[in-house]
Amino acid sequence: MSITATVSILIVALLHIAFLVIEMFLWDTKIGLRILGHSKEKAALTKTLAVNQGLYNGFLAAGLFWGITLGAEGFAINLFFLCCIITAGLFGALTVNKTIFYIQALPAMLALLLLFLC
């Protein structure tokens, strides 16, 4: 696997670690409310769901880190986790907020393209 592909996958994994932190630990804080544009009331109602969602984002990141550590042998693992992230990002963009496409799906699509090309 090329350095370009590896770095792009690493960026996607780090984004998902950031999502984990926001969703699990910052959801109802001033920082989290500002990032997400939620009210305190909405954050309080959705906090349990957000923590669960954050955990899943951590699993996605862990899968990408695992694939990266295997180098070329991790191709199928990276392919699987990037496809999962793209699917989740597209679904989120269609059902929650179009911005999710740019923050989640698009970086994973670019990493997937580089995985195949490099």
N, C-alpha and C positions, 0 to 999 in steps of 0.2 A: 504494500500500500504506500502511495506517495506521501511525502511530507504535506503537500497541499491538502490532500484528502484527509489525512490525519488531523491537521490543524482545524479544518472545517468541522469535522466530527467532534473534536474537542470543544470547539465553540458552542456547538449545539448542546453537548453534555453540560457545559458550564451554564448555559441559559436555563437548562432544566434544574440545575442546582439552585439558581437564583429564584426560579418559580417555586421550588420547594421552600426556600427560606421565606419568601413573601407569603405563601399560602399557609404554611405551618406556624410561623412565628410572628409575622408582621401584619396579618390580615386585619386585625381590629385596632392597630396602633395608628398614630398620626401618619407615619410614613406609609403604611399599607393603605390607609384610606386615601391618601394623596395619590399614590401610584395607581390605584384601581378606580378611583372616583366613586367609591361607595360611601353611603351614609353610615354613621355608627349603628343605626338600627338595622340596616341591611347586613352589615358585617356581623352583628350579633346573631342574626337569624341564620346566617350561612356559614358560621365559623366551623362547625363540625364537618360540613361538606368540604370546605376549603382545606382543612387539615388532611382529610382523606385524599383529596385531589393532589395535595402537595406530596404526600407519600408516594403516590403513583408516579409523579414527576421524578422523584428520587430513584425509583426503580428504572425508569427510562434512562436516566443519566448513568446509573450503575451498569446497565446493559451496554451503553456506548463505551464507557470506560473499559469494560471487559473486552469488548471487541477491539478497541485500540491496543490494549496490552498484547493481544495475540498477533498483531501485525497483519500480514497477508492472510494468515489462517483465520482471522476474525472477520473476513469479508461477509459471510452469511449472517453472522451475529449483528454486524453493523447494518446490513441490508434490512434485517428484520426490525431492529429498533428504530431505524430511520423511517421505515414504512409505517410503523405504529405511530410515530410522532407526526408524520404527515397526515395520516388519517385523523388523528385527534385534532390537529390544527385545522384541517378542513371542516370537520364536524363543528368545532367550536366557532369557526368563522361563520358558518351557516346558521347556527342556533343561538349564539351568545353575542358575539361582537366581531365585526369584520377585521378589526385590528389584529385579532388572534392569527389570521392568515400570515400577516407580515412578521409577527413576533415569533411564531412557532412553526408554521408549515413552511414558509419560504426558506428560512435558514436550513431546515432539514432537507428540502428539495435541492438546494444548492449543494449541500454536503453529499447527497445521494448521487447527484450528477458527477461530482468530482470523484466519488468512490468508483464510478464506472469508467470515467475518462482517464483517470491518473493511475 
